Amino acid sequence: MASDGVQMQIPKLTKENFGNWCIQMKSLFGSQDLWEIVNDGYTEPTPDQERGYNQNQKETLRVTRRRDKKALFQLYQALDEVTFERIAEATSAKQAWDTLSIIFKEEKVKQIRLQQLRGEFEVATMKETENIFNYFSQILIIVNQLKRNGEKIDDVRVVEKILRSLILRFEHIVVTIEEANDVDTLSINALMGKLQVHE
């Protein structure tokens, strides 16, 4: 794709660069007089409507379709295989662009939610008035939400978090558990059972 002897590089879209990628693609499409077709789209006529077109209208439609397919192809080139599969059904550049916008806005919301949940997990501590069952429930709700949002979190991390965030009255049982058990193999349920017995 050469323009005035300059080879255009199509920027690659990643999960992290959607905002910058949009700016670059708008600039690229603008330089090729394609942005309007991507942003506004066009109305594809029915076969009956197209048959009624005069020669100028048919030529305009042919040029519009070609511009749309050129923009759609460039969008496809910017995507990895997984993202391509998510928009492969798009029949126009506008449809593909709008679908990508929705996908990556959802991804951004998901990333923000993950950050919030990670923060909640890190700062969670047992309250003096809380019992073991309620504290475990609070932690497991956060852990399950993290997992549903794509976070990989194993039992060891949860067990370690619980052990270091218990209130002082559990300090000696925590030391006993750490000395008697391999924390790497201790399940969350086994830990809860041991702590409930102590409680």
PyMOL commands that place a pseudoatom at each C-alpha (Angstrom):
pseudoatom trace, name=CA, resn=MET, resi=1, chain=A, elem=C, hetatm=0, pos=[0.000, 0.000, 0.000]
pseudoatom trace, name=CA, resn=ALA, resi=2, chain=A, elem=C, hetatm=0, pos=[2.038, 2.922, -1.249]
pseudoatom trace, name=CA, resn=SER, resi=3, chain=A, elem=C, hetatm=0, pos=[0.932, 6.518, -1.180]
pseudoatom trace, name=CA, resn=ASP, resi=4, chain=A, elem=C, hetatm=0, pos=[3.105, 9.115, -2.916]
pseudoatom trace, name=CA, resn=GLY, resi=5, chain=A, elem=C, hetatm=0, pos=[5.925, 6.571, -2.893]
pseudoatom trace, name=CA, resn=VAL, resi=6, chain=A, elem=C, hetatm=0, pos=[5.671, 6.087, 0.916]
pseudoatom trace, name=CA, resn=GLN, resi=7, chain=A, elem=C, hetatm=0, pos=[4.945, 2.613, 2.306]
pseudoatom trace, name=CA, resn=MET, resi=8, chain=A, elem=C, hetatm=0, pos=[2.237, 2.842, 4.999]
pseudoatom trace, name=CA, resn=GLN, resi=9, chain=A, elem=C, hetatm=0, pos=[2.813, 0.741, 8.112]
pseudoatom trace, name=CA, resn=ILE, resi=10, chain=A, elem=C, hetatm=0, pos=[-0.428, -0.528, 9.642]
pseudoatom trace, name=CA, resn=PRO, resi=11, chain=A, elem=C, hetatm=0, pos=[-0.224, -0.298, 13.452]
pseudoatom trace, name=CA, resn=LYS, resi=12, chain=A, elem=C, hetatm=0, pos=[-0.914, -3.541, 15.335]
pseudoatom trace, name=CA, resn=LEU, resi=13, chain=A, elem=C, hetatm=0, pos=[-3.732, -3.571, 17.875]
pseudoatom trace, name=CA, resn=THR, resi=14, chain=A, elem=C, hetatm=0, pos=[-3.023, -5.038, 21.326]
pseudoatom trace, name=CA, resn=LYS, resi=15, chain=A, elem=C, hetatm=0, pos=[-5.052, -5.172, 24.539]
pseudoatom trace, name=CA, resn=GLU, resi=16, chain=A, elem=C, hetatm=0, pos=[-2.993, -2.320, 25.960]
pseudoatom trace, name=CA, resn=ASN, resi=17, chain=A, elem=C, hetatm=0, pos=[-2.879, 0.170, 23.077]
pseudoatom trace, name=CA, resn=PHE, resi=18, chain=A, elem=C, hetatm=0, pos=[-6.467, 0.596, 21.853]
pseudoatom trace, name=CA, resn=GLY, resi=19, chain=A, elem=C, hetatm=0, pos=[-6.607, 4.377, 22.442]
pseudoatom trace, name=CA, resn=ASN, resi=20, chain=A, elem=C, hetatm=0, pos=[-3.337, 5.097, 20.658]
pseudoatom trace, name=CA, resn=TRP, resi=21, chain=A, elem=C, hetatm=0, pos=[-4.151, 2.570, 17.937]
pseudoatom trace, name=CA, resn=CYS, resi=22, chain=A, elem=C, hetatm=0, pos=[-7.455, 4.373, 17.196]
pseudoatom trace, name=CA, resn=ILE, resi=23, chain=A, elem=C, hetatm=0, pos=[-5.625, 7.686, 16.766]
pseudoatom trace, name=CA, resn=GLN, resi=24, chain=A, elem=C, hetatm=0, pos=[-3.074, 6.085, 14.429]
pseudoatom trace, name=CA, resn=MET, resi=25, chain=A, elem=C, hetatm=0, pos=[-5.741, 4.302, 12.377]
pseudoatom trace, name=CA, resn=LYS, resi=26, chain=A, elem=C, hetatm=0, pos=[-7.850, 7.461, 12.070]
pseudoatom trace, name=CA, resn=SER, resi=27, chain=A, elem=C, hetatm=0, pos=[-4.780, 9.249, 10.773]
pseudoatom trace, name=CA, resn=LEU, resi=28, chain=A, elem=C, hetatm=0, pos=[-3.989, 6.411, 8.363]
pseudoatom trace, name=CA, resn=PHE, resi=29, chain=A, elem=C, hetatm=0, pos=[-7.572, 6.253, 7.088]
pseudoatom trace, name=CA, resn=GLY, resi=30, chain=A, elem=C, hetatm=0, pos=[-7.662, 10.037, 6.799]
pseudoatom trace, name=CA, resn=SER, resi=31, chain=A, elem=C, hetatm=0, pos=[-4.519, 10.031, 4.671]
pseudoatom trace, name=CA, resn=GLN, resi=32, chain=A, elem=C, hetatm=0, pos=[-6.204, 7.593, 2.287]
pseudoatom trace, name=CA, resn=ASP, resi=33, chain=A, elem=C, hetatm=0, pos=[-9.582, 9.365, 2.282]
pseudoatom trace, name=CA, resn=LEU, resi=34, chain=A, elem=C, hetatm=0, pos=[-11.145, 6.343, 4.005]
pseudoatom trace, name=CA, resn=TRP, resi=35, chain=A, elem=C, hetatm=0, pos=[-12.046, 7.691, 7.451]
pseudoatom trace, name=CA, resn=GLU, resi=36, chain=A, elem=C, hetatm=0, pos=[-15.504, 8.870, 6.396]
pseudoatom trace, name=CA, resn=ILE, resi=37, chain=A, elem=C, hetatm=0, pos=[-16.432, 5.399, 5.117]
pseudoatom trace, name=CA, resn=VAL, resi=38, chain=A, elem=C, hetatm=0, pos=[-15.150, 3.790, 8.357]
pseudoatom trace, name=CA, resn=ASN, resi=39, chain=A, elem=C, hetatm=0, pos=[-16.811, 6.312, 10.663]
pseudoatom trace, name=CA, resn=ASP, resi=40, chain=A, elem=C, hetatm=0, pos=[-20.107, 6.869, 8.841]
pseudoatom trace, name=CA, resn=GLY, resi=41, chain=A, elem=C, hetatm=0, pos=[-20.416, 3.732, 6.727]
pseudoatom trace, name=CA, resn=TYR, resi=42, chain=A, elem=C, hetatm=0, pos=[-22.615, 3.567, 3.681]
pseudoatom trace, name=CA, resn=THR, resi=43, chain=A, elem=C, hetatm=0, pos=[-25.955, 2.033, 2.810]
pseudoatom trace, name=CA, resn=GLU, resi=44, chain=A, elem=C, hetatm=0, pos=[-25.733, -1.028, 0.625]
pseudoatom trace, name=CA, resn=PRO, resi=45, chain=A, elem=C, hetatm=0, pos=[-28.588, -0.908, -1.893]
pseudoatom trace, name=CA, resn=THR, resi=46, chain=A, elem=C, hetatm=0, pos=[-30.900, -3.840, -2.498]
pseudoatom trace, name=CA, resn=PRO, resi=47, chain=A, elem=C, hetatm=0, pos=[-30.491, -5.616, -5.860]
pseudoatom trace, name=CA, resn=ASP, resi=48, chain=A, elem=C, hetatm=0, pos=[-33.695, -3.922, -7.099]
pseudoatom trace, name=CA, resn=GLN, resi=49, chain=A, elem=C, hetatm=0, pos=[-32.422, -0.470, -6.100]
pseudoatom trace, name=CA, resn=GLU, resi=50, chain=A, elem=C, hetatm=0, pos=[-29.081, -1.121, -7.749]
pseudoatom trace, name=CA, resn=ARG, resi=51, chain=A, elem=C, hetatm=0, pos=[-30.742, -2.182, -11.003]
pseudoatom trace, name=CA, resn=GLY, resi=52, chain=A, elem=C, hetatm=0, pos=[-32.455, 1.219, -11.116]
pseudoatom trace, name=CA, resn=TYR, resi=53, chain=A, elem=C, hetatm=0, pos=[-29.161, 3.142, -10.776]
pseudoatom trace, name=CA, resn=ASN, resi=54, chain=A, elem=C, hetatm=0, pos=[-27.830, 5.205, -13.672]
pseudoatom trace, name=CA, resn=GLN, resi=55, chain=A, elem=C, hetatm=0, pos=[-24.212, 4.808, -14.780]
pseudoatom trace, name=CA, resn=ASN, resi=56, chain=A, elem=C, hetatm=0, pos=[-22.877, 7.559, -12.433]
pseudoatom trace, name=CA, resn=GLN, resi=57, chain=A, elem=C, hetatm=0, pos=[-24.650, 6.033, -9.427]
pseudoatom trace, name=CA, resn=LYS, resi=58, chain=A, elem=C, hetatm=0, pos=[-23.272, 2.580, -10.291]
pseudoatom trace, name=CA, resn=GLU, resi=59, chain=A, elem=C, hetatm=0, pos=[-19.739, 3.973, -10.546]
pseudoatom trace, name=CA, resn=THR, resi=60, chain=A, elem=C, hetatm=0, pos=[-20.116, 5.827, -7.233]
pseudoatom trace, name=CA, resn=LEU, resi=61, chain=A, elem=C, hetatm=0, pos=[-21.347, 2.628, -5.582]
pseudoatom trace, name=CA, resn=ARG, resi=62, chain=A, elem=C, hetatm=0, pos=[-18.444, 0.630, -7.065]
pseudoatom trace, name=CA, resn=VAL, resi=63, chain=A, elem=C, hetatm=0, pos=[-15.899, 3.155, -5.735]
pseudoatom trace, name=CA, resn=THR, resi=64, chain=A, elem=C, hetatm=0, pos=[-17.619, 3.247, -2.317]
pseudoatom trace, name=CA, resn=ARG, resi=65, chain=A, elem=C, hetatm=0, pos=[-17.570, -0.547, -2.030]
pseudoatom trace, name=CA, resn=ARG, resi=66, chain=A, elem=C, hetatm=0, pos=[-13.903, -0.651, -3.035]
pseudoatom trace, name=CA, resn=ARG, resi=67, chain=A, elem=C, hetatm=0, pos=[-12.989, 2.006, -0.433]
pseudoatom trace, name=CA, resn=ASP, resi=68, chain=A, elem=C, hetatm=0, pos=[-14.957, 0.131, 2.229]
pseudoatom trace, name=CA, resn=LYS, resi=69, chain=A, elem=C, hetatm=0, pos=[-13.212, -3.179, 1.442]
pseudoatom trace, name=CA, resn=LYS, resi=70, chain=A, elem=C, hetatm=0, pos=[-9.813, -1.465, 1.447]
pseudoatom trace, name=CA, resn=ALA, resi=71, chain=A, elem=C, hetatm=0, pos=[-10.485, -0.037, 4.916]
pseudoatom trace, name=CA, resn=LEU, resi=72, chain=A, elem=C, hetatm=0, pos=[-11.858, -3.378, 6.147]
pseudoatom trace, name=CA, resn=PHE, resi=73, chain=A, elem=C, hetatm=0, pos=[-8.766, -5.196, 4.869]
pseudoatom trace, name=CA, resn=GLN, resi=74, chain=A, elem=C, hetatm=0, pos=[-6.494, -2.722, 6.679]
pseudoatom trace, name=CA, resn=LEU, resi=75, chain=A, elem=C, hetatm=0, pos=[-8.440, -3.271, 9.896]
pseudoatom trace, name=CA, resn=TYR, resi=76, chain=A, elem=C, hetatm=0, pos=[-8.002, -7.024, 9.487]
pseudoatom trace, name=CA, resn=GLN, resi=77, chain=A, elem=C, hetatm=0, pos=[-4.252, -6.575, 8.971]
pseudoatom trace, name=CA, resn=ALA, resi=78, chain=A, elem=C, hetatm=0, pos=[-3.970, -4.719, 12.279]
pseudoatom trace, name=CA, resn=LEU, resi=79, chain=A, elem=C, hetatm=0, pos=[-5.424, -7.601, 14.319]
pseudoatom trace, name=CA, resn=ASP, resi=80, chain=A, elem=C, hetatm=0, pos=[-4.081, -10.740, 15.901]
pseudoatom trace, name=CA, resn=GLU, resi=81, chain=A, elem=C, hetatm=0, pos=[-5.823, -14.039, 15.161]
pseudoatom trace, name=CA, resn=VAL, resi=82, chain=A, elem=C, hetatm=0, pos=[-8.049, -13.993, 18.275]
pseudoatom trace, name=CA, resn=THR, resi=83, chain=A, elem=C, hetatm=0, pos=[-9.319, -10.453, 17.709]
pseudoatom trace, name=CA, resn=PHE, resi=84, chain=A, elem=C, hetatm=0, pos=[-9.800, -11.130, 14.006]
pseudoatom trace, name=CA, resn=GLU, resi=85, chain=A, elem=C, hetatm=0, pos=[-12.087, -14.055, 14.866]
pseudoatom trace, name=CA, resn=ARG, resi=86, chain=A, elem=C, hetatm=0, pos=[-14.199, -11.729, 17.012]
pseudoatom trace, name=CA, resn=ILE, resi=87, chain=A, elem=C, hetatm=0, pos=[-14.932, -9.396, 14.077]
pseudoatom trace, name=CA, resn=ALA, resi=88, chain=A, elem=C, hetatm=0, pos=[-14.658, -11.800, 11.135]
pseudoatom trace, name=CA, resn=GLU, resi=89, chain=A, elem=C, hetatm=0, pos=[-18.423, -11.633, 10.538]
pseudoatom trace, name=CA, resn=ALA, resi=90, chain=A, elem=C, hetatm=0, pos=[-18.281, -7.880, 9.884]
pseudoatom trace, name=CA, resn=THR, resi=91, chain=A, elem=C, hetatm=0, pos=[-19.388, -7.038, 6.355]
pseudoatom trace, name=CA, resn=SER, resi=92, chain=A, elem=C, hetatm=0, pos=[-18.239, -3.410, 6.351]
pseudoatom trace, name=CA, resn=ALA, resi=93, chain=A, elem=C, hetatm=0, pos=[-15.409, -1.340, 7.776]
pseudoatom trace, name=CA, resn=LYS, resi=94, chain=A, elem=C, hetatm=0, pos=[-17.865, 0.611, 9.959]
pseudoatom trace, name=CA, resn=GLN, resi=95, chain=A, elem=C, hetatm=0, pos=[-19.292, -2.583, 11.421]
pseudoatom trace, name=CA, resn=ALA, resi=96, chain=A, elem=C, hetatm=0, pos=[-15.775, -3.893, 12.170]
pseudoatom trace, name=CA, resn=TRP, resi=97, chain=A, elem=C, hetatm=0, pos=[-14.691, -0.557, 13.713]
pseudoatom trace, name=CA, resn=ASP, resi=98, chain=A, elem=C, hetatm=0, pos=[-17.819, -0.344, 15.886]
pseudoatom trace, name=CA, resn=THR, resi=99, chain=A, elem=C, hetatm=0, pos=[-17.388, -3.952, 17.034]
pseudoatom trace, name=CA, resn=LEU, resi=100, chain=A, elem=C, hetatm=0, pos=[-13.741, -3.327, 17.960]
pseudoatom trace, name=CA, resn=SER, resi=101, chain=A, elem=C, hetatm=0, pos=[-14.781, -0.228, 19.920]
pseudoatom trace, name=CA, resn=ILE, resi=102, chain=A, elem=C, hetatm=0, pos=[-17.302, -2.253, 21.906]
pseudoatom trace, name=CA, resn=ILE, resi=103, chain=A, elem=C, hetatm=0, pos=[-14.864, -5.118, 22.532]
pseudoatom trace, name=CA, resn=PHE, resi=104, chain=A, elem=C, hetatm=0, pos=[-12.062, -2.883, 23.757]
pseudoatom trace, name=CA, resn=LYS, resi=105, chain=A, elem=C, hetatm=0, pos=[-14.302, -0.658, 25.866]
pseudoatom trace, name=CA, resn=GLU, resi=106, chain=A, elem=C, hetatm=0, pos=[-15.479, -3.860, 27.566]
pseudoatom trace, name=CA, resn=GLU, resi=107, chain=A, elem=C, hetatm=0, pos=[-11.824, -4.936, 27.953]
pseudoatom trace, name=CA, resn=LYS, resi=108, chain=A, elem=C, hetatm=0, pos=[-10.986, -1.552, 29.514]
pseudoatom trace, name=CA, resn=VAL, resi=109, chain=A, elem=C, hetatm=0, pos=[-13.896, -1.852, 31.951]
pseudoatom trace, name=CA, resn=LYS, resi=110, chain=A, elem=C, hetatm=0, pos=[-12.753, -5.392, 32.778]
pseudoatom trace, name=CA, resn=GLN, resi=111, chain=A, elem=C, hetatm=0, pos=[-9.179, -4.184, 33.431]
pseudoatom trace, name=CA, resn=ILE, resi=112, chain=A, elem=C, hetatm=0, pos=[-10.448, -1.408, 35.718]
pseudoatom trace, name=CA, resn=ARG, resi=113, chain=A, elem=C, hetatm=0, pos=[-12.626, -3.920, 37.592]
pseudoatom trace, name=CA, resn=LEU, resi=114, chain=A, elem=C, hetatm=0, pos=[-9.644, -6.275, 37.935]
pseudoatom trace, name=CA, resn=GLN, resi=115, chain=A, elem=C, hetatm=0, pos=[-7.537, -3.450, 39.384]
pseudoatom trace, name=CA, resn=GLN, resi=116, chain=A, elem=C, hetatm=0, pos=[-10.277, -2.686, 41.920]
pseudoatom trace, name=CA, resn=LEU, resi=117, chain=A, elem=C, hetatm=0, pos=[-10.592, -6.342, 42.900]
pseudoatom trace, name=CA, resn=ARG, resi=118, chain=A, elem=C, hetatm=0, pos=[-6.804, -6.747, 43.220]
pseudoatom trace, name=CA, resn=GLY, resi=119, chain=A, elem=C, hetatm=0, pos=[-6.791, -3.728, 45.525]
pseudoatom trace, name=CA, resn=GLU, resi=120, chain=A, elem=C, hetatm=0, pos=[-9.646, -5.148, 47.615]
pseudoatom trace, name=CA, resn=PHE, resi=121, chain=A, elem=C, hetatm=0, pos=[-7.821, -8.476, 47.887]
pseudoatom trace, name=CA, resn=GLU, resi=122, chain=A, elem=C, hetatm=0, pos=[-4.556, -6.854, 48.959]
pseudoatom trace, name=CA, resn=VAL, resi=123, chain=A, elem=C, hetatm=0, pos=[-6.060, -4.576, 51.632]
pseudoatom trace, name=CA, resn=ALA, resi=124, chain=A, elem=C, hetatm=0, pos=[-8.563, -7.068, 53.066]
pseudoatom trace, name=CA, resn=THR, resi=125, chain=A, elem=C, hetatm=0, pos=[-7.928, -7.839, 56.738]
pseudoatom trace, name=CA, resn=MET, resi=126, chain=A, elem=C, hetatm=0, pos=[-9.955, -9.607, 59.353]
pseudoatom trace, name=CA, resn=LYS, resi=127, chain=A, elem=C, hetatm=0, pos=[-11.902, -7.354, 61.735]
pseudoatom trace, name=CA, resn=GLU, resi=128, chain=A, elem=C, hetatm=0, pos=[-11.907, -7.903, 65.495]
pseudoatom trace, name=CA, resn=THR, resi=129, chain=A, elem=C, hetatm=0, pos=[-15.653, -8.601, 65.457]
pseudoatom trace, name=CA, resn=GLU, resi=130, chain=A, elem=C, hetatm=0, pos=[-15.492, -10.977, 62.495]
pseudoatom trace, name=CA, resn=ASN, resi=131, chain=A, elem=C, hetatm=0, pos=[-15.473, -14.761, 62.748]
pseudoatom trace, name=CA, resn=ILE, resi=132, chain=A, elem=C, hetatm=0, pos=[-13.389, -17.094, 60.563]
pseudoatom trace, name=CA, resn=PHE, resi=133, chain=A, elem=C, hetatm=0, pos=[-16.316, -18.218, 58.402]
pseudoatom trace, name=CA, resn=ASN, resi=134, chain=A, elem=C, hetatm=0, pos=[-17.345, -14.649, 57.536]
pseudoatom trace, name=CA, resn=TYR, resi=135, chain=A, elem=C, hetatm=0, pos=[-13.767, -13.571, 56.842]
pseudoatom trace, name=CA, resn=PHE, resi=136, chain=A, elem=C, hetatm=0, pos=[-13.163, -16.557, 54.554]
pseudoatom trace, name=CA, resn=SER, resi=137, chain=A, elem=C, hetatm=0, pos=[-16.447, -15.819, 52.764]
pseudoatom trace, name=CA, resn=GLN, resi=138, chain=A, elem=C, hetatm=0, pos=[-15.376, -12.209, 52.178]
pseudoatom trace, name=CA, resn=ILE, resi=139, chain=A, elem=C, hetatm=0, pos=[-11.999, -13.303, 50.765]
pseudoatom trace, name=CA, resn=LEU, resi=140, chain=A, elem=C, hetatm=0, pos=[-13.500, -16.060, 48.590]
pseudoatom trace, name=CA, resn=ILE, resi=141, chain=A, elem=C, hetatm=0, pos=[-16.072, -13.665, 47.094]
pseudoatom trace, name=CA, resn=ILE, resi=142, chain=A, elem=C, hetatm=0, pos=[-13.206, -11.402, 45.975]
pseudoatom trace, name=CA, resn=VAL, resi=143, chain=A, elem=C, hetatm=0, pos=[-11.163, -14.391, 44.719]
pseudoatom trace, name=CA, resn=ASN, resi=144, chain=A, elem=C, hetatm=0, pos=[-14.109, -15.746, 42.694]
pseudoatom trace, name=CA, resn=GLN, resi=145, chain=A, elem=C, hetatm=0, pos=[-14.742, -12.326, 41.144]
pseudoatom trace, name=CA, resn=LEU, resi=146, chain=A, elem=C, hetatm=0, pos=[-11.056, -12.085, 40.230]
pseudoatom trace, name=CA, resn=LYS, resi=147, chain=A, elem=C, hetatm=0, pos=[-11.219, -15.499, 38.551]
pseudoatom trace, name=CA, resn=ARG, resi=148, chain=A, elem=C, hetatm=0, pos=[-14.412, -14.605, 36.657]
pseudoatom trace, name=CA, resn=ASN, resi=149, chain=A, elem=C, hetatm=0, pos=[-12.615, -11.545, 35.299]
pseudoatom trace, name=CA, resn=GLY, resi=150, chain=A, elem=C, hetatm=0, pos=[-9.703, -13.626, 34.026]
pseudoatom trace, name=CA, resn=GLU, resi=151, chain=A, elem=C, hetatm=0, pos=[-7.228, -13.357, 36.917]
pseudoatom trace, name=CA, resn=LYS, resi=152, chain=A, elem=C, hetatm=0, pos=[-5.179, -16.472, 37.636]
pseudoatom trace, name=CA, resn=ILE, resi=153, chain=A, elem=C, hetatm=0, pos=[-5.036, -16.831, 41.407]
pseudoatom trace, name=CA, resn=ASP, resi=154, chain=A, elem=C, hetatm=0, pos=[-4.002, -20.072, 43.057]
pseudoatom trace, name=CA, resn=ASP, resi=155, chain=A, elem=C, hetatm=0, pos=[-4.792, -21.476, 46.516]
pseudoatom trace, name=CA, resn=VAL, resi=156, chain=A, elem=C, hetatm=0, pos=[-1.270, -20.804, 47.810]
pseudoatom trace, name=CA, resn=ARG, resi=157, chain=A, elem=C, hetatm=0, pos=[-1.673, -17.070, 47.251]
pseudoatom trace, name=CA, resn=VAL, resi=158, chain=A, elem=C, hetatm=0, pos=[-5.084, -17.094, 48.980]
pseudoatom trace, name=CA, resn=VAL, resi=159, chain=A, elem=C, hetatm=0, pos=[-3.822, -19.176, 51.927]
pseudoatom trace, name=CA, resn=GLU, resi=160, chain=A, elem=C, hetatm=0, pos=[-0.815, -16.869, 52.377]
pseudoatom trace, name=CA, resn=LYS, resi=161, chain=A, elem=C, hetatm=0, pos=[-3.069, -13.805, 52.201]
pseudoatom trace, name=CA, resn=ILE, resi=162, chain=A, elem=C, hetatm=0, pos=[-5.412, -15.190, 54.845]
pseudoatom trace, name=CA, resn=LEU, resi=163, chain=A, elem=C, hetatm=0, pos=[-2.585, -16.186, 57.183]
pseudoatom trace, name=CA, resn=ARG, resi=164, chain=A, elem=C, hetatm=0, pos=[-1.001, -12.734, 57.098]
pseudoatom trace, name=CA, resn=SER, resi=165, chain=A, elem=C, hetatm=0, pos=[-4.270, -10.835, 57.475]
pseudoatom trace, name=CA, resn=LEU, resi=166, chain=A, elem=C, hetatm=0, pos=[-5.798, -12.529, 60.501]
pseudoatom trace, name=CA, resn=ILE, resi=167, chain=A, elem=C, hetatm=0, pos=[-6.267, -10.622, 63.753]
pseudoatom trace, name=CA, resn=LEU, resi=168, chain=A, elem=C, hetatm=0, pos=[-3.721, -10.926, 66.601]
pseudoatom trace, name=CA, resn=ARG, resi=169, chain=A, elem=C, hetatm=0, pos=[-5.581, -13.573, 68.587]
pseudoatom trace, name=CA, resn=PHE, resi=170, chain=A, elem=C, hetatm=0, pos=[-4.799, -16.049, 65.766]
pseudoatom trace, name=CA, resn=GLU, resi=171, chain=A, elem=C, hetatm=0, pos=[-1.078, -15.232, 65.690]
pseudoatom trace, name=CA, resn=HIS, resi=172, chain=A, elem=C, hetatm=0, pos=[0.081, -18.325, 67.588]
pseudoatom trace, name=CA, resn=ILE, resi=173, chain=A, elem=C, hetatm=0, pos=[-2.129, -20.691, 65.546]
pseudoatom trace, name=CA, resn=VAL, resi=174, chain=A, elem=C, hetatm=0, pos=[-0.760, -19.121, 62.333]
pseudoatom trace, name=CA, resn=VAL, resi=175, chain=A, elem=C, hetatm=0, pos=[2.786, -19.886, 63.511]
pseudoatom trace, name=CA, resn=THR, resi=176, chain=A, elem=C, hetatm=0, pos=[1.743, -23.449, 64.392]
pseudoatom trace, name=CA, resn=ILE, resi=177, chain=A, elem=C, hetatm=0, pos=[0.086, -23.958, 60.985]
pseudoatom trace, name=CA, resn=GLU, resi=178, chain=A, elem=C, hetatm=0, pos=[3.108, -22.576, 59.142]
pseudoatom trace, name=CA, resn=GLU, resi=179, chain=A, elem=C, hetatm=0, pos=[5.485, -24.828, 61.080]
pseudoatom trace, name=CA, resn=ALA, resi=180, chain=A, elem=C, hetatm=0, pos=[3.334, -27.991, 60.948]
pseudoatom trace, name=CA, resn=ASN, resi=181, chain=A, elem=C, hetatm=0, pos=[2.055, -27.729, 57.362]
pseudoatom trace, name=CA, resn=ASP, resi=182, chain=A, elem=C, hetatm=0, pos=[3.529, -26.997, 54.016]
pseudoatom trace, name=CA, resn=VAL, resi=183, chain=A, elem=C, hetatm=0, pos=[1.630, -23.815, 53.117]
pseudoatom trace, name=CA, resn=ASP, resi=184, chain=A, elem=C, hetatm=0, pos=[2.213, -24.611, 49.426]
pseudoatom trace, name=CA, resn=THR, resi=185, chain=A, elem=C, hetatm=0, pos=[0.008, -27.720, 49.701]
pseudoatom trace, name=CA, resn=LEU, resi=186, chain=A, elem=C, hetatm=0, pos=[-2.526, -26.538, 52.302]
pseudoatom trace, name=CA, resn=SER, resi=187, chain=A, elem=C, hetatm=0, pos=[-5.976, -26.091, 50.769]
pseudoatom trace, name=CA, resn=ILE, resi=188, chain=A, elem=C, hetatm=0, pos=[-8.214, -23.152, 51.610]
pseudoatom trace, name=CA, resn=ASN, resi=189, chain=A, elem=C, hetatm=0, pos=[-10.849, -25.472, 53.108]
pseudoatom trace, name=CA, resn=ALA, resi=190, chain=A, elem=C, hetatm=0, pos=[-8.259, -27.272, 55.271]
pseudoatom trace, name=CA, resn=LEU, resi=191, chain=A, elem=C, hetatm=0, pos=[-6.996, -23.911, 56.539]
pseudoatom trace, name=CA, resn=MET, resi=192, chain=A, elem=C, hetatm=0, pos=[-10.514, -22.771, 57.352]
pseudoatom trace, name=CA, resn=GLY, resi=193, chain=A, elem=C, hetatm=0, pos=[-11.161, -26.014, 59.241]
pseudoatom trace, name=CA, resn=LYS, resi=194, chain=A, elem=C, hetatm=0, pos=[-7.998, -25.624, 61.341]
pseudoatom trace, name=CA, resn=LEU, resi=195, chain=A, elem=C, hetatm=0, pos=[-8.803, -22.001, 62.153]
pseudoatom trace, name=CA, resn=GLN, resi=196, chain=A, elem=C, hetatm=0, pos=[-12.438, -22.767, 63.007]
pseudoatom trace, name=CA, resn=VAL, resi=197, chain=A, elem=C, hetatm=0, pos=[-11.334, -25.512, 65.408]
pseudoatom trace, name=CA, resn=HIS, resi=198, chain=A, elem=C, hetatm=0, pos=[-9.087, -22.963, 67.140]
pseudoatom trace, name=CA, resn=GLU, resi=199, chain=A, elem=C, hetatm=0, pos=[-11.873, -20.383, 67.179]
for i in range(1, 199): cmd.bond("trace and resi %d" % i, "trace and resi %d" % (i + 1))
show_as sticks, trace
zoom trace
